Amino acid sequence: MSTTADVPRSPVPVVAGIDVATAAVRVVCADARGRVLAQGRAPLPQPVRGAGGHSEQDARAWWPAAATALRQATAELPGGGREVVAVAVSATSGTLVVTDTDGEPVGPALMYDDRRAADLNAKAQELGARRWRALGLTVGPTAALGKLVLCASRALPGRLVLHTPDLLGLRLTGHPVATDWSHALKTGYDPLAGEWATEVFDAFDVPGRLLPAVQAPGTKVGTVSAAASAETGLPVGCRVRLGMTDGCAGQIATGAVRPGQFVGVLGTTYVLKGVTRELVTDPAGALYSHRHPDGWWLPGGASNTGGEALADIDPARLPGLDAAADARGPASYLNYPLRREGERFPFVRGDARGFVVGAPRDEADEHRAALEGVAFLERLALERVQALGVEVTGPLHAAGGGSRSALWTRIRATVLGRQLRVAERAETAFGAALLAAAGTLHADLSASAAAMTSPGRVVDPVEGERAALDESYGRFVARLRARGWLDDWDA
């Protein structure tokens, strides 16, 4: 396990963030300045995916993996873990499991991408249409709401239906804990009204006992028990605070936590997330919002394109292709590198397909056009949120694997006409640690982010390429409009 080089000689207060991802549990321990002093990792069994959209995981592995990762991390700390004063858990959105009252799963977890409740979710969309419209939210095929209805039929008296962090919170404290309004959003919690969508659950005959109390992320919900301390290395009495979903925690890790701040995450797909003071709804349905721990809102959307545009390229060749594409300058043709069927952000069209206008002159030209196409999509996304009345201030925070490419980052900055601030850390576990620090090491989340996140590397637009890229972007948008894919924007 790696740690920073400047580990203090004597223990200082530390917080721990836990990320329960699909394939592994990761733990990060950081001090009040954001220095990562220890880390841990333990694998999880791969989900079992089958017919009918089923996607399950053996949830009995969650707690042992979390305990193992925590033991690894706490053993690395100068004080052996006794300096950890708070812990928070983040996980994938929409994963549920039925447990007994001790938090022991009685069946497999229904994963975030399980589609078996698609019909129930479609019915829930109808039953709560007015509520979802006010939230700007769509109950999609994989939403946890329908999975909760399915789980309710198995949840005999004395059993619980828990999100992943709820289960770990129970095991850490020794008692059931409230859920946070981020993990509960797609399960049917209304963060605008501050209540569960009871009209929907009543129609499905879901017992009220299965709808837990909901509190803000960062809220203290208990302390580490003696039993959990023995398994994890965390000290007895360490505060347990609520986390957020993995996407929200990753945003927080970049430092984009105040109104006007946005982050563009360029991973396999492109995701834009930010902070607004008021709830902003998108009539086209491409954008939806989580609730910020401090009561603001976190609008965001995820595209179906991004780093996948380079999926067929041997990673070892990318530095050479970047250098060649950098030397040749702006591409001679357009490429919208959508490799899947349909687009979901910044516009929603199931019939959208990738396209090219023209042909590459050489391999460097082809590579450059793919990078520019994703950057054009990012600009369209920012223009969409601004058209909805959202203020975007300062540099755009940049995260994800694509942000490691210096060329791609310069292209993005030039297409956007604004600076990009490349985040030093954007891990979910680090974001969870910031939530653990809010109210513990620092007054609130904004103070945690200010003290614990790095300002990052600033990348400026290349002024000599602005005009050519602006002209190409105009042609890109014109082609989208000609295909009718932006019609909903003008409705």
N, C-alpha and C positions, 0 to 999 in steps of 0.2 A: 504494500500500500504506500502511496506517495504522500508526503507532507511538505509543507513549505520549509524553506531553509532557516527561517528565523523563529523557530519554536522557542518560546520563553523558557528560562531555566526554572522558574517557579510557577505554580499553577495560577492561572487567572480565570475569571468566570468565562464559561464556554456554553454555547447552545448547540443542539444537535438537530439536524433536519433529516428526515427519513423519506425516501422516494420508493414507493412500491410500484415498479414498472412491470411490464409484461414478462420479461425474462429474468429479472433480478431485483433484489432490494439493495439500495445504495444508501449510505449514511455519510453525512458531512458534519464535522464538528468545527465551529468557527468561533473566534473571539469577538469582542465588541468592535474591533477595527476591520473585521471581515477576513482576517487571516485564517486560512484553513489549516488547522493544526493536526487533524487526523481524519481518516476516511475508512470506510468498510464496505464490503460487498459480499453478497451471498446469492447464488443462483436460485431461480424458481423453475418449476416444471413448465414446459411449453404448453400453451393452451391446446386443447383437443377440439378441432373444428370439423364439423360434419354436415350432413344433409340438413336442409331446412334452415340454414343459417345458424346452426348451433355453434357456440364457441364457449367452452368451459375450461376451468382450471381447478386443480386440486387446492382448495383454499386452506387445507390443513397445513400447507407448506408456508403460508404467509408469516405466521408468528415465529416458527423456528428460524426462518431465513432472516427476519428482522432482528431477532435476538442474536444470531450469529454475527450479522453485520455490525450491530451495536457493540458486541464484545470486541470485535476486531478494532473498532474505532476507539473505544474507551481504553483499551490496553495500550494504545499508542500515545495517549495523553500523558503529560508529565505527572499529573496527579492520579493516574489510573482510572479516571472517570469521575472522581469525586467533585471535580470543578464544573461538571455539567449542571446548569441551573434550570434549563428548560428544553423541551423537545416538542417537535410538531411533525405531523405526518401528512404527506401528499401522495396522491395515487391517480390512476386513470379514472376518467369520469364515466360513471354509468355501470360500474361493476358491483354486483350484489351477491350476497350469500345468506342462506338460512343457517342460524346457529342456535345452540342451547344458551342458557343464561350465563354460562361461563365463557362464552365466546368460542366454543368448539364447533366447527362447521359440521352440519349433519348431511351435507351433500355438496356437490361441486358448485363453484361460483359461476354465475352467468356473467360472461365477460362484457366489456364495453362495446364490442362489435357483434354481440349475439343478436340475431334478427328474429328469433322465434316469436317475439311478442309484437311483431310489426302490425298485425291486425288490431291488437289491443291499443297500440299507440295511435293508429289512425282513428279509432273510436274516441280515444282520449282527446285528440285534436278537435273533434266535433263537440264533445261534451264541454270542454273548457275554452271554446273558440274566443269568447270575449276576453277572457283573462290572458290568453296567449297573445292576442292581438295587442293588448295594452303593454305587454312585456316585449313585443317584437320577437317572439319565440315560436318556433315550430317544433312540434313533438314528432321527431323523426323516427324511422323504423327501428333504430337501435337504442332509443331513449330508455332510461332506466325505469320510467313510469310504468310501462307495460310489463317489464320484468318484475317490478314490485307486485303487480297484480297477480302474476304467475306464482311468485314466491308466497304470496298470502294464502294461496290454496294449500300450501304445504306447511305453513307455519302454525302448527298446533299450539294450544295454550302453553305458555311457558317458553316458547321459541321467539327468536328475534330475526328480523331481516336487516342486515347491516351492509353499509358501504365498507370498502377496504379499510379506510382510516378509523371507522367506528369500531371495527374488530380489534385493530391494534390499540386503540384508545382504551378499550375494555381490558385487554390483556396487560397494558401498562399500569392502569390504575386499580384493577380488580373489581370495577363496577361499570355498568353501562354509562356511556357519555353522550352528550349532545352531538349532533352532526353539524357540520358547517354549511353555510348557505351556498357555497360554491359546489361541493359534491352533491348537494341536494337539489340543485337547479333542474337537472334533467330527470330527476325522480319525481317532480311535481310540486316543488316548493316555489312559491311566488315571493321573490325578494322585494318586490315593489310594495305589495300589500303586507308582507311579513307574516305569511300564513301558507299552509298547505292548500292545494286545490281540492278542498273537501267535497265540492260538488261533483268532481270527477271520481274521487275515491268512494264516495257514498254510492254513486251509480254502479260501481264495480263491487260493492259490499266488502271493501277493504277495512278491517277493524282499525279503529283509531289508535289502538295500542301499538300498531306497527309503524306509526308515523312519529319519529322521535322529536324531541325538542331540537330546535335549530338556533344556532347562535353565530355570531360573526367570526370569521377566521381570526386567529390570534387569541381568542378567548381562552382563559384558563378553565379547564374542565376537571381538574383533579391533579393528583401527584403520584409519582411512581411508588408502587407498593413494594414491600419487602420481597415478595415472591418474584416480581419482575426485576428488581434490582439484582437478585442472585443470578438471573438468567442473562442479563444484558450488560452489567457493569455500571449502569446508571445509578446514582445515589438515591436512597430512599428519600422521598420528599421533593425530588426534582419535579418541577412544574410540567404538566402536560397541557399543551395549547393546541387549538384547532388549526389545521392546515387548509390548503386549497387544492383544486385539481392540478394535475401536472402542468397543463398549459398555462394556467394562471401563475403557478409558482415559478415556472420558467421565465415568465414576463417579469415578475418581481425581482428575480435574480439579476436581471440586467440593470435594475435601478429605475426603470420606467414605471413610477408609482404615483406621480402627481398629474393633475389635469393638464392636458395638452401634450403629454409625453407619450410617444408611440414607439413600438419596436417591430421591426420586420424580421421574422424568423425564416431564414432560407435553408430549409432542410430538404427532405425528400419532396415535400410540397412547400408552398409559400404560405405563411401565416402572418397576418397583421393584427396587432393587439395594441390597445392604448387605454387612456384614462380620460373620462369626461366627468364634469360636475353633475350633469343631469342625464337621465336615461334618454338615449337616442334610439329610435326604432327605424328600421329600413323596410319600406313597403314591399320591396322586391324580395325580402327574406334572406339576403346574403349575409347580413350582419346581425349578430345578437350579443347580448351583454350579460356578463356575470356582475355581481355586486362587489364593489371594492370593500375591503375590511373597514375602511373609515367612512363608509356610506356613499362614496362616489360610485361610478360605474366603469366597467371594463369591457368596452365594445371590441369585437374581434370577428375575423372571418378567416377561413382556410380555403385556399385554392386547390385545384386538382393538378396544378403543375408546379414546378420548382426544380429542385436538384435532380428529379427524375429525367429532366431534359438531357442529362449527361450519363444516363444509366448504362449506355452501351459502350462507354469509353473506359478503357483500362485506367484505373486511377494513377498508375505509374506514368501514364502519358500526359496527364493533365497539366503539369508544370510546363512542359514543352509546348503544348497547344496554347496555353495562356500566353506564353512569351511570343509565339508566332502571331496570335490574334491581336496582342497588344501592339506589335510592330506594324501590322497592316492597317489599324485604325477602324473606324466604323464600318459595319458590314455593308455589302452591296445589295442585299436583299432582305426581305422580312421573313421571320420564322416565329410562329406562335407554337411553341413546343409542348402542346397538350398531348400526352401519351395515353390518357384514359378517355373513356366515353363520358361526355358531360363536364360542365364547369359549375362550381358552387360559390366562387368568390373571385372577383368583385361583382360578378353577375351570375345568375342562376339559370342555366340552360342545359337540360338533359340531352339536347341534340347538338351541343357544341362539339367541334372536332378541331384538332390542330390543323394548321395550314402553313404553306409557304407561298410567297409572292416573289417570283424570280427564281434564280438558281445560284448556288455557291460557285465562286470562281476557283476555290481551292479548299483544302481542309481547314485552314486557318479562318477563312471567311465563314465556313459552315459553323465552326465552333463559336466564333464571335457573334453570329446571328442568334444562336441559341441563348447565349448569355444576355444579349440585348432583349430578346423576346420575354424572358422572365422579368427583366427590369421594366419593360413596358407595362407588364401586368401589375407590377408593384406601383408604378405611377398611377395607373388607372384606379387601383385600390385606394390610394391616398386621396385622389381627386373625388372618388365616390364618398368617402367619409366626410370630406370637407363640404361636398354638395349637400350632405345631410345636416349641415350646421355645426360640424365638429371642428374645433380649433386644434391644429397640430402645430406645436411650438418647438423651436430649437432643432438640434440635429435629430435625425431618426436613429434610434438605437438599432443596431444590427446584431443578429445572433444566428446560430445554426451553422452547419458545416460549410455552406456556400459562402459564408462571410470570411472564411479562411483564405479565399482566393482574393489576392490583392487586386487583380484585374477586374473581377466581377464586382467587387465593392466599388471600385472607381467608376465602372460603367453605371452602377446603380445610382451613385451620387450625382453623376453627370445627367442621367435621364431625369432624376428627380429635381435637379437644380438646387440641392441642399446638401449640407454636410451629413455624413453618416458617422455614428459613434460606435465602433465595434466593441461589443461587450467582452470583458475579460472572462466572465463566468456567466453561464445561462442555464446551469443545471437545476433541475427540479429540487434536488436535495438541498442545494444552497438557498433556493427560494424558501423552502420550508424552514431552514435555519433562520432566515430573516423574520419569518412569522413568529418563530419561537422567541426571537430577541425583542419583538415588539411588546412593550409593557414589562420586559424583564431587564434587558441590558439598555434599552432605549425607550423613550416615552411612547412612541407609536411606530407604525410601519414606515412612514416617511422619514422619521429620524433614523430608523434602522438602515434603510436604503442609503441615506446620505452618508452615514458613518461607515457602512460595511461594503458598499460596492465601489469598484474602481471607475474612474471617469472614462476609461477606455481609450482606444486609439481613434483619433479623428481623421476622416478621409474627406478631402475636398473634391468638388466637381472639376473635371478637366475642361477648362473654358474653351480650348481650341476644338473640342468635339461637340459642344453644346448644340450648335446650329444643325449639324448633320443628324444628330440623334433626335432633336425636336422634330425635324422633318419626317424622319422614319416613324416616330411615335404618332404623328398626325395621320400617316397612312395606315398604321396599325389600327387606330380607333375607327377610321373611315371603313376599313374592311369589316370590323365587328358590327358596325352600324348597318352596313350593306347586307349583312347576313341576318339582321333583325335581332341580334343577341342582346342589344342594349335597349330594346323597346320598352321594357319595364321601367327603365330609368326615367323615361319621359312621360310615364302615365300620370 
